[in-house]
Amino acid sequence: MSLKNSYYFFIQQKKKNVGIIRILLDNKENTAKISPILILPEFQNQGLAQKSLIQIEKKFPDIKTWVLDTIKQEKKLVHLYLKAGYQIIDGKESRIQDGMNIIYFYKKV
């Protein structure tokens, strides 16, 4: 299935596909949503996700606001997004089930 303004990119290390990132563009609003970004477990904690976020922002220079969401209880992911310059949207949170909440982030560039 193909969605308009939806782009997938492989994340590579030494020419090997080790992850994927998807970008959903809203050109009218100059915004983009990252959903998902995935790195294979054996390649995590090597800075690949952070590098991928930087590269994808450069690939779409007209995008002024980036958004994404993650599970609040996934501390490593929350740390990654904060470290990459994303900010938590205050007051916006969705409960999935007990002990699992989605929080939302944005980044202005």
GROMACS elastic network, one bead per residue, 0.5 to 0.9 nm:
[ bonds ]
;  ai    aj funct       b0    kb
    2     6     6  0.76075   500
    3     6     6  0.54417   500
    3     7     6  0.84068   500
    3    24     6  0.88733   500
    4     7     6  0.85460   500
    4    24     6  0.84838   500
    4    25     6  0.85847   500
    5    23     6  0.79258   500
    5    24     6  0.57071   500
    5    25     6  0.51337   500
    5    26     6  0.72504   500
    5    27     6  0.83500   500
    6    22     6  0.69936   500
    6    23     6  0.56799   500
    6    25     6  0.64448   500
    7    21     6  0.82715   500
    7    22     6  0.55334   500
    7    23     6  0.51458   500
    7    24     6  0.65302   500
    7    25     6  0.82484   500
    8    20     6  0.68781   500
    8    21     6  0.57537   500
    8    23     6  0.64686   500
    9    19     6  0.85192   500
    9    20     6  0.56336   500
    9    21     6  0.53552   500
    9    22     6  0.63960   500
    9    23     6  0.83933   500
    9    56     6  0.89506   500
   10    17     6  0.59858   500
   10    18     6  0.73786   500
   10    19     6  0.57662   500
   10    21     6  0.64910   500
   10    22     6  0.89193   500
   11    16     6  0.82400   500
   11    17     6  0.57857   500
   11    18     6  0.56991   500
   11    20     6  0.52297   500
   11    21     6  0.70473   500
   11    38     6  0.85742   500
   11    39     6  0.76641   500
   11    48     6  0.76948   500
   11    49     6  0.82707   500
   11    52     6  0.69375   500
   12    15     6  0.55816   500
   12    16     6  0.51663   500
   12    18     6  0.53982   500
   12    19     6  0.67944   500
   12    20     6  0.85547   500
   12    48     6  0.84266   500
   13    16     6  0.52941   500
   13    17     6  0.66883   500
   13    18     6  0.65824   500
   13    43     6  0.86526   500
   13    48     6  0.81736   500
   14    17     6  0.85181   500
   17    20     6  0.79524   500
   18    38     6  0.84603   500
   18    39     6  0.58891   500
   18    40     6  0.55634   500
   18    41     6  0.88963   500
   18    42     6  0.86902   500
   18    43     6  0.67520   500
   19    37     6  0.74492   500
   19    38     6  0.51890   500
   19    40     6  0.57756   500
   19    43     6  0.85283   500
   19    48     6  0.88426   500
   19    49     6  0.86599   500
   20    36     6  0.76675   500
   20    37     6  0.57582   500
   20    38     6  0.53197   500
   20    39     6  0.67009   500
   21    34     6  0.71429   500
   21    35     6  0.69872   500
   21    36     6  0.57422   500
   21    38     6  0.64037   500
   21    39     6  0.87720   500
   21    49     6  0.89742   500
   21    52     6  0.79814   500
   21    53     6  0.87117   500
   21    56     6  0.87160   500
   22    33     6  0.81868   500
   22    34     6  0.57787   500
   22    35     6  0.53796   500
   22    36     6  0.55717   500
   22    37     6  0.65076   500
   23    32     6  0.64113   500
   23    33     6  0.56848   500
   23    35     6  0.63771   500
   23    36     6  0.79732   500
   23    56     6  0.85021   500
   24    31     6  0.85261   500
   24    32     6  0.53997   500
   24    33     6  0.50655   500
   24    34     6  0.65413   500
   24    35     6  0.75335   500
   25    28     6  0.89013   500
   25    29     6  0.88700   500
   25    30     6  0.76699   500
   25    31     6  0.61902   500
   25    33     6  0.66130   500
   25    63     6  0.82486   500
   26    29     6  0.56386   500
   26    30     6  0.59168   500
   26    31     6  0.52531   500
   26    32     6  0.58638   500
   26    33     6  0.83251   500
   26    63     6  0.86393   500
   27    31     6  0.65253   500
   27    32     6  0.80231   500
   27    62     6  0.84428   500
   27    63     6  0.76825   500
   28    31     6  0.79212   500
   29    32     6  0.86835   500
   29    63     6  0.84501   500
   29    64     6  0.85965   500
   29    65     6  0.85589   500
   30    62     6  0.65173   500
   30    64     6  0.55954   500
   30    65     6  0.66141   500
   30    66     6  0.88318   500
   31    62     6  0.86287   500
   31    63     6  0.53043   500
   31    64     6  0.59948   500
   31    66     6  0.56980   500
   31    67     6  0.75515   500
   32    60     6  0.89930   500
   32    63     6  0.65757   500
   32    64     6  0.82947   500
   32    65     6  0.65363   500
   32    66     6  0.50076   500
   32    67     6  0.62586   500
   32    68     6  0.86092   500
   33    36     6  0.88870   500
   33    65     6  0.86567   500
   33    66     6  0.58088   500
   33    68     6  0.55327   500
   33    69     6  0.88007   500
   34    37     6  0.69061   500
   34    53     6  0.88924   500
   34    66     6  0.73735   500
   34    67     6  0.63475   500
   34    68     6  0.52050   500
   34    69     6  0.81095   500
   35    67     6  0.89298   500
   35    68     6  0.65054   500
   35    69     6  0.77595   500
   36    68     6  0.83601   500
   36    69     6  0.89164   500
   37    49     6  0.74500   500
   37    52     6  0.88368   500
   37    53     6  0.88672   500
   38    41     6  0.89924   500
   38    49     6  0.78566   500
   39    42     6  0.82624   500
   39    43     6  0.64366   500
   39    44     6  0.60310   500
   39    48     6  0.77559   500
   39    49     6  0.70597   500
   40    43     6  0.55058   500
   40    44     6  0.64739   500
   41    44     6  0.52596   500
   41    45     6  0.86895   500
   42    45     6  0.86236   500
   43    46     6  0.64001   500
   43    47     6  0.89559   500
   43    48     6  0.77922   500
   44    47     6  0.73888   500
   44    48     6  0.71993   500
   44    49     6  0.79360   500
   45    48     6  0.75595   500
   45    49     6  0.85028   500
   46    49     6  0.80956   500
   47    50     6  0.54433   500
   47    51     6  0.62060   500
   47    52     6  0.85982   500
   48    51     6  0.51082   500
   48    52     6  0.59846   500
   48    53     6  0.86327   500
   49    53     6  0.62487   500
   49    54     6  0.87650   500
   49    80     6  0.79684   500
   50    53     6  0.51758   500
   50    54     6  0.64510   500
   50    55     6  0.87484   500
   50    80     6  0.68890   500
   50    81     6  0.79801   500
   50    83     6  0.82154   500
   50    84     6  0.62920   500
   51    54     6  0.51774   500
   51    55     6  0.61926   500
   51    56     6  0.86297   500
   51    84     6  0.89627   500
   52    55     6  0.50461   500
   52    56     6  0.60047   500
   52    57     6  0.85137   500
   53    56     6  0.52452   500
   53    57     6  0.62294   500
   53    58     6  0.87356   500
   53    84     6  0.75024   500
   54    57     6  0.52971   500
   54    58     6  0.64357   500
   54    59     6  0.88105   500
   54    84     6  0.78600   500
   55    58     6  0.51230   500
   55    59     6  0.62128   500
   55    60     6  0.89385   500
   56    60     6  0.65466   500
   57    60     6  0.54570   500
   57    61     6  0.64976   500
   57    63     6  0.76502   500
   57    66     6  0.82744   500
   57   109     6  0.85457   500
   58    61     6  0.54764   500
   59    62     6  0.89896   500
   60    63     6  0.57755   500
   61    64     6  0.76405   500
   61   109     6  0.88562   500
   63    66     6  0.72128   500
   63   108     6  0.88527   500
   63   109     6  0.77003   500
   64   107     6  0.81769   500
   64   108     6  0.56813   500
   64   109     6  0.51003   500
   65   106     6  0.67470   500
   65   107     6  0.55812   500
   65   109     6  0.62829   500
   66    86     6  0.82636   500
   66   105     6  0.82158   500
   66   106     6  0.54426   500
   66   107     6  0.50627   500
   66   108     6  0.65320   500
   66   109     6  0.79844   500
   67    86     6  0.81387   500
   67   104     6  0.73994   500
   67   105     6  0.55563   500
   67   107     6  0.64673   500
   68    81     6  0.88946   500
   68    86     6  0.87542   500
   68   103     6  0.87172   500
   68   104     6  0.60099   500
   68   105     6  0.53498   500
   68   106     6  0.65631   500
   69    72     6  0.88017   500
   69   102     6  0.65238   500
   69   103     6  0.55893   500
   69   105     6  0.58127   500
   69   106     6  0.86917   500
   70    73     6  0.86558   500
   70    74     6  0.75720   500
   70    77     6  0.71538   500
   70    78     6  0.72723   500
   70   101     6  0.82905   500
   70   102     6  0.54608   500
   70   103     6  0.57334   500
   70   104     6  0.67547   500
   70   105     6  0.83346   500
   71    74     6  0.55034   500
   71    75     6  0.84357   500
   71    77     6  0.79550   500
   71    78     6  0.79597   500
   71   100     6  0.65140   500
   71   101     6  0.55780   500
   71   103     6  0.62464   500
   71   104     6  0.89324   500
   72    75     6  0.69299   500
   72    77     6  0.83740   500
   72    78     6  0.68184   500
   72    93     6  0.87048   500
   72   100     6  0.69639   500
   72   101     6  0.54569   500
   72   102     6  0.55384   500
   72   103     6  0.55833   500
   72   104     6  0.88759   500
   73    76     6  0.88137   500
   73    77     6  0.87923   500
   73    78     6  0.81719   500
   73    99     6  0.74121   500
   73   100     6  0.64923   500
   73   101     6  0.71016   500
   73   102     6  0.84930   500
   74    77     6  0.55481   500
   74    78     6  0.63929   500
   74    79     6  0.87505   500
   75    78     6  0.50808   500
   75    79     6  0.60476   500
   75    80     6  0.85459   500
   76    79     6  0.50921   500
   76    80     6  0.61403   500
   76    81     6  0.88125   500
   77    81     6  0.63057   500
   77    82     6  0.85931   500
   78    81     6  0.53872   500
   78    82     6  0.62228   500
   78    83     6  0.85291   500
   78    88     6  0.89737   500
   78   103     6  0.89257   500
   79    82     6  0.52014   500
   79    83     6  0.59512   500
   79    84     6  0.85095   500
   80    83     6  0.51462   500
   80    84     6  0.61702   500
   80    85     6  0.88796   500
   80    86     6  0.88730   500
   81    85     6  0.65110   500
   81    86     6  0.53704   500
   81    87     6  0.77296   500
   81    88     6  0.89842   500
   81   105     6  0.78777   500
   82    85     6  0.52462   500
   82    87     6  0.61402   500
   82    88     6  0.79342   500
   82   105     6  0.86394   500
   83    86     6  0.72858   500
   84   107     6  0.89529   500
   85   106     6  0.86510   500
   85   107     6  0.64783   500
   85   108     6  0.88137   500
   86   105     6  0.58480   500
   86   106     6  0.53137   500
   86   108     6  0.81419   500
   87    90     6  0.87791   500
   87   104     6  0.83059   500
   87   105     6  0.51852   500
   87   106     6  0.54129   500
   87   107     6  0.62338   500
   88    91     6  0.89093   500
   88    92     6  0.84168   500
   88   103     6  0.70936   500
   88   104     6  0.57673   500
   88   106     6  0.66259   500
   89    92     6  0.57998   500
   89    93     6  0.83383   500
   89   103     6  0.75497   500
   89   104     6  0.55695   500
   89   105     6  0.54255   500
   89   106     6  0.68112   500
   90    93     6  0.81765   500
   90   103     6  0.89131   500
   90   104     6  0.83642   500
   90   105     6  0.89502   500
   92   102     6  0.86585   500
   92   103     6  0.65452   500
   92   104     6  0.64715   500
   93   101     6  0.66632   500
   93   102     6  0.55888   500
   93   104     6  0.67378   500
   94   100     6  0.87334   500
   94   101     6  0.54707   500
   94   102     6  0.50040   500
   94   103     6  0.67007   500
   94   104     6  0.88685   500
   95    98     6  0.74922   500
   95    99     6  0.83146   500
   95   100     6  0.62879   500
   95   102     6  0.63443   500
   96    99     6  0.81708   500
   96   100     6  0.54804   500
   96   101     6  0.54428   500
   96   102     6  0.70783   500
   97   100     6  0.52428   500
   97   101     6  0.70361   500
   98   101     6  0.79476   500
